[in-house]
Amino acid sequence: MLDQIAKVVARYEEIELHMTDPTVIADYARLTDLAQERSEMESLVAAYREHAAVSKEIGEIRELLAEEEDEDMQSFFHEELERLAQRQDELEAVMRSLLVPKDPRDERNVFIEIRAGAGGDEAGIFAADLLRLYTRYAEARNWKTEIIDENSTGVGGYKEVILSVKGKGAYSRFKFESGVHRVQRVPVTESQGRIHTSTATVAVMPEIDDVDITIDERDLDITSTFSSGPGGQHMQKNATAARVIHVPSGIMVKVQTERSLTQNKRLAIAIIQARLQEAAEEAQHATVAADRRAQVGTGDRSEKIRTYNYPQSRVTDHRIGYSSYNLAAVMDGELDQFIDALTIADEAAKLAALENR
């Protein structure tokens, strides 16, 4: 890792030298580009230089300690070494994080699409449990949540539900949730007390800018319908729900959360854009899947990424082999332990890929 960063530092120093060149100073566009590149490196270079200074100080103190006979001074040097070693570890963690390329989508809002899988009514109930889990997690961070579309079952579950989460960094925290989630428990609908296994699929799609995926309006079949569910007489008298079909892909989205038909159309098109972007990225990832398989896995929906075992009060993420034995807390929104572990594993895999170049 330090060798990789040393190359960045060398480039940083090269840029600083260029920026003192009168010909570069006279070229505003060139100077601006160099300043931007330097700015992106500053935090990493600062951490590297402090790490070098700390390492040098550790070496000097060890030399003094080897020659020191006074016990009080020896104790002082040991304390200093412990403090510096801790700071060294902290800086290495910072550098590791800064060295890994950031996902440009990390700060975006997300759409979380949850679908019941195998398991009948129990799968639908499990989909509702996952919806509550993600809603609780988001609300704990003061992120705004809203159910965009839902297809509920008669037993308190969902065949499909789409949750919108708006908040800075939402995608960075939810992106590893994509995949097949499996639950093992005695269903509420089961009278014999037997443990069943059911599944639900989760797709996490970042809200994208119009420039990422452009939709030709001629490819859209847009119809308005009467809204259903809560909303009062106003929503019953006006055709405010929007159903939008992207004809080439067959993707259909219905939105009725807003009071305006125009707003619902806009939101439905945004969801279609996110789905098309996800499909395009999955197709691209498939071509390099052999190079990207690491601890975190590919994130394909076909993978069983996590098991929620109620009899053992255990939640296990199969991508990193991490388990929690406090299932109740996890289902109440305490996901950080999994998200943090997955993030670290992902950064380690990316760092390894950089070092193997």
C-alpha positions in Angstrom: 0.0 0.0 0.0 2.8 2.5 0.9 4.4 1.8 -2.4 1.2 2.7 -4.2 0.8 5.9 -2.2 4.5 6.8 -2.8 3.6 7.0 -6.5 0.7 9.3 -5.8 3.0 11.5 -3.7 5.6 11.6 -6.5 2.8 12.8 -8.9 1.7 15.4 -6.3 5.2 16.8 -6.1 5.4 16.8 -9.9 2.2 18.8 -10.1 3.4 21.3 -7.6 6.6 21.8 -9.7 4.5 22.3 -12.9 2.4 24.9 -11.1 5.4 27.1 -10.6 6.3 27.1 -14.3 5.5 30.5 -15.8 4.1 28.9 -19.0 1.7 26.8 -17.0 0.7 29.8 -14.9 -0.1 31.7 -18.1 -2.4 28.8 -19.2 -5.5 29.2 -17.1 -7.2 25.9 -18.3 -4.0 23.9 -17.7 -3.4 25.5 -14.3 -7.0 24.8 -13.2 -6.7 21.1 -14.2 -3.5 20.7 -12.3 -5.0 22.4 -9.2 -8.0 20.1 -9.3 -5.8 17.0 -9.6 -3.6 18.2 -6.7 -6.7 18.9 -4.6 -7.9 15.4 -5.0 -4.5 14.1 -3.7 -4.0 16.4 -0.8 -5.7 14.4 1.9 -3.8 11.2 0.9 -0.5 13.0 0.7 -0.9 14.7 4.0 -1.7 11.4 5.7 1.3 9.7 4.0 3.6 12.5 5.2 2.4 12.4 8.7 2.7 8.6 8.7 6.4 9.0 7.5 7.0 11.5 10.3 5.4 9.2 12.9 7.4 6.2 11.7 10.6 8.3 11.9 9.8 9.3 15.5 9.1 5.7 16.5 12.5 4.8 15.2 14.2 7.6 17.1 12.4 6.7 20.4 13.4 3.0 20.0 17.0 4.1 19.7 16.7 6.2 22.8 15.0 3.4 24.7 17.7 1.0 23.9 20.3 3.3 25.5 18.1 4.5 28.4 18.7 3.0 31.9 16.3 5.2 34.0 13.1 3.3 34.6 10.9 6.4 34.6 12.3 7.4 31.2 11.8 3.9 29.9 8.2 3.9 31.1 7.8 7.3 29.3 9.3 6.0 26.1 7.0 2.9 26.2 4.0 5.1 26.6 5.1 7.3 23.7 5.7 4.3 21.5 2.2 3.0 22.3 0.6 6.4 21.4 2.6 6.7 18.2 1.8 3.1 17.1 -1.9 3.8 17.6 -1.6 6.9 15.5 0.3 5.0 12.9 -2.5 2.4 12.7 -5.1 5.2 12.4 -3.2 6.9 9.5 -2.9 3.5 7.7 -6.6 3.1 7.9 -7.1 6.6 6.6 -4.7 6.0 3.7 -6.2 2.7 2.8 -9.7 4.3 2.6 -8.4 7.3 0.6 -6.4 5.1 -1.9 -9.4 3.1 -2.9 -11.4 4.7 -5.8 -14.7 6.1 -4.6 -18.0 5.0 -6.2 -19.3 8.3 -7.7 -22.8 7.2 -6.9 -22.2 6.8 -3.1 -23.8 10.1 -2.1 -27.0 9.5 -4.1 -30.5 8.8 -2.9 -31.8 5.3 -3.6 -34.8 3.2 -4.6 -34.9 -0.1 -2.8 -37.1 -2.7 -4.6 -38.1 -5.7 -2.4 -39.8 -8.7 -4.0 -41.2 -11.8 -2.3 -39.4 -14.9 -3.6 -39.9 -18.6 -2.7 -42.2 -19.4 0.2 -45.7 -18.2 -0.6 -47.3 -16.0 2.0 -44.3 -16.3 4.3 -42.1 -14.8 1.6 -44.4 -11.8 1.4 -44.3 -11.3 5.2 -40.5 -11.5 5.1 -40.5 -8.8 2.3 -42.5 -6.6 4.7 -39.9 -7.4 7.5 -37.1 -6.2 5.2 -39.0 -3.1 4.4 -39.4 -2.3 8.1 -35.7 -3.0 8.6 -34.5 -0.6 5.9 -37.0 2.0 7.0 -35.8 1.9 10.6 -32.2 2.0 9.5 -32.9 5.1 7.3 -35.0 6.9 9.9 -32.2 6.5 12.5 -30.1 8.6 10.2 -32.8 11.2 9.6 -33.2 10.2 6.0 -36.5 10.6 4.3 -38.3 7.4 3.4 -41.4 6.9 1.2 -43.2 3.9 -0.3 -43.3 4.6 -4.0 -45.2 1.6 -5.1 -46.6 -1.5 -3.4 -48.4 -4.7 -4.2 -49.5 -6.1 -0.9 -50.8 -9.5 0.1 -53.8 -10.3 2.3 -51.7 -11.5 5.3 -49.6 -8.3 6.0 -46.9 -8.9 3.4 -45.8 -7.7 0.0 -45.5 -9.3 -3.4 -43.4 -6.2 -4.3 -42.7 -2.9 -2.7 -40.4 0.0 -3.7 -39.0 2.3 -1.0 -37.4 5.6 -1.8 -34.7 6.8 0.6 -33.4 10.3 0.3 -30.3 11.3 2.3 -26.6 12.0 1.7 -24.7 8.8 1.4 -27.8 6.6 1.2 -26.4 4.5 -1.7 -23.0 4.0 0.1 -24.8 2.4 3.0 -27.5 0.4 1.2 -25.6 -0.8 -2.0 -24.5 -4.1 -0.5 -28.1 -5.1 0.3 -28.7 -6.2 -3.3 -29.3 -9.9 -3.6 -31.3 -12.8 -2.3 -32.2 -12.7 1.5 -33.2 -15.9 3.1 -35.3 -16.4 6.3 -35.6 -19.6 8.4 -38.4 -19.6 10.9 -41.7 -21.0 11.9 -44.2 -19.0 9.7 -47.1 -17.2 11.3 -49.3 -19.1 8.8 -47.9 -22.5 9.8 -49.9 -24.4 12.4 -47.6 -27.4 12.7 -44.6 -25.5 14.1 -42.2 -26.5 11.4 -39.3 -24.3 10.3 -39.7 -23.1 6.7 -37.1 -21.4 4.5 -38.4 -18.4 2.4 -36.7 -15.8 0.3 -37.0 -12.2 -0.8 -34.9 -10.4 -3.4 -33.6 -6.9 -2.9 -32.4 -4.5 -5.6 -30.8 -1.2 -4.6 -30.8 1.4 -7.4 -29.2 4.8 -7.1 -31.3 7.7 -8.2 -29.5 8.9 -11.3 -29.1 12.1 -13.2 -30.9 12.5 -16.5 -27.5 12.5 -18.3 -26.8 8.9 -17.2 -29.7 7.2 -19.0 -31.7 9.2 -21.5 -35.2 7.9 -22.3 -36.9 8.7 -25.6 -40.4 9.8 -24.6 -41.6 8.0 -27.7 -40.7 4.7 -26.0 -43.0 5.4 -23.1 -46.6 4.4 -22.8 -48.1 6.6 -20.1 -51.6 6.2 -18.8 -53.4 7.8 -15.8 -55.6 5.9 -13.4 -57.5 6.7 -10.2 -55.4 6.4 -7.1 -56.3 3.8 -4.5 -55.7 3.5 -0.8 -55.3 6.5 1.7 -55.6 9.9 0.3 -59.2 11.1 0.8 -61.8 12.1 -1.6 -59.6 14.4 -3.7 -57.5 11.5 -4.9 -60.5 9.4 -5.6 -62.1 12.1 -7.8 -59.0 12.8 -9.9 -57.0 10.4 -12.1 -53.7 11.2 -10.4 -51.9 7.8 -10.4 -49.5 7.3 -13.3 -48.7 4.0 -15.0 -45.6 4.2 -17.2 -44.4 1.4 -19.4 -41.0 1.6 -21.1 -41.9 -0.3 -24.3 -38.5 -1.6 -25.4 -37.7 -3.2 -22.1 -41.2 -3.9 -20.9 -40.5 -2.2 -17.5 -43.7 -1.0 -15.9 -44.0 1.3 -12.9 -47.1 2.7 -11.2 -46.8 5.6 -8.8 -49.6 7.2 -6.8 -47.9 8.8 -3.9 -48.1 12.3 -5.1 -51.2 14.4 -5.5 -50.3 15.6 -9.0 -50.4 13.4 -12.1 -47.3 15.3 -13.4 -45.3 14.5 -10.2 -46.3 10.9 -10.3 -45.2 10.6 -14.0 -41.9 12.2 -13.2 -41.2 9.8 -10.3 -42.2 6.8 -12.3 -39.8 7.8 -15.1 -37.1 8.3 -12.6 -37.6 4.7 -11.3 -37.5 3.4 -14.9 -34.2 5.2 -15.5 -32.7 3.7 -12.3 -33.8 0.2 -13.4 -32.4 0.7 -16.9 -29.1 2.0 -15.4 -28.9 -1.1 -13.1 -29.6 -3.4 -16.1 -26.9 -1.8 -18.1 -24.4 -2.0 -15.3 -25.2 -5.7 -14.6 -24.6 -6.5 -18.3 -21.3 -4.7 -18.1 -20.3 -6.4 -14.9 -21.0 -9.8 -16.4 -18.2 -9.4 -18.9 -15.6 -8.9 -16.1 -17.2 -11.1 -13.4 -14.2 -13.4 -13.3 -11.9 -10.4 -12.3 -14.3 -8.9 -9.8 -15.2 -11.9 -7.7 -13.9 -11.2 -4.2 -15.0 -11.4 -0.6 -18.1 -9.3 -1.1 -19.2 -11.2 -4.2 -20.8 -9.7 -7.3 -24.0 -8.5 -5.8 -26.0 -10.5 -8.4 -29.6 -11.1 -7.4 -29.1 -14.8 -7.9 -26.7 -15.0 -4.9 -28.1 -15.8 -1.5 -26.3 -13.1 0.4 -27.7 -13.3 3.9 -29.7 -15.7 6.1 -31.9 -14.7 9.0 -32.3 -17.7 11.3 -34.9 -17.1 13.9 -34.5 -20.3 16.0 -30.8 -19.5 16.5 -31.4 -15.7 16.7 -28.6 -15.5 14.0 -28.0 -13.3 11.0 -25.2 -14.5 8.7 -23.8 -12.7 5.7 -22.4 -15.4 3.4 -20.2 -13.1 1.4 -17.9 -12.3 4.3 -18.8 -15.1 6.7 -19.9 -12.6 9.4 -22.7 -13.5 11.9 -24.6 -11.6 14.5 -26.5 -13.4 17.2 -28.8 -10.5 18.0 -31.4 -11.0 15.3 -34.0 -8.9 17.0 -31.7 -5.8 16.9 -30.8 -6.4 13.3 -34.4 -6.6 12.3 -35.0 -3.3 14.1 -32.5 -1.5 11.9 -29.1 -2.2 13.4 -27.3 -3.0 10.2 -24.1 -1.0 10.6 -22.1 -4.0 11.8 -22.8 -5.7 8.5 -22.5 -2.6 6.3 -19.1 -1.7 7.9 -17.7 -5.2 7.5 -18.8 -5.3 3.9 -17.4 -1.9 3.2 -14.0 -2.9 4.7 -14.0 -6.2 2.7 -14.9 -4.3 -0.5 -12.1 -1.7 0.1 -9.6 -4.5 0.8 -10.5 -6.3 -2.5 -10.2 -3.0 -4.5 -6.9 -2.3 -2.8 -5.6 -5.8 -3.6 -6.6 -5.2 -7.2 -4.6 -2.0 -7.3 -1.5 -3.6 -5.9 -1.7 -6.5 -8.4 -1.7 -4.2 -11.4 
